Amino acid sequence: MFTGIVEGLGKVEEVENPGVDKRDASLRLTLESPLFEGAKVGDSIAINGICLTVETKRNSRASF
């Protein structure tokens, strides 16, 4: 059970499979939240209890 502190909410902007092969299970998740304003590429951010690394960032949008 996740017992962390919820700091805010965000919006799922895009989910894509960047792999060359459709069998590649990796996904790129792009989210929008005012909490991402201060984030930078390489930061680790917990989303629903799972740490994700910021791959790209623009304003309040971040891709993991």
Secondary structure, 3 states (H helix, E strand, C coil): CCCCCCCCCCEEEEEECCCCCCCCCCCEEEEECHHHHHCCCCCEEEECCEEEECCEEECCEEEC
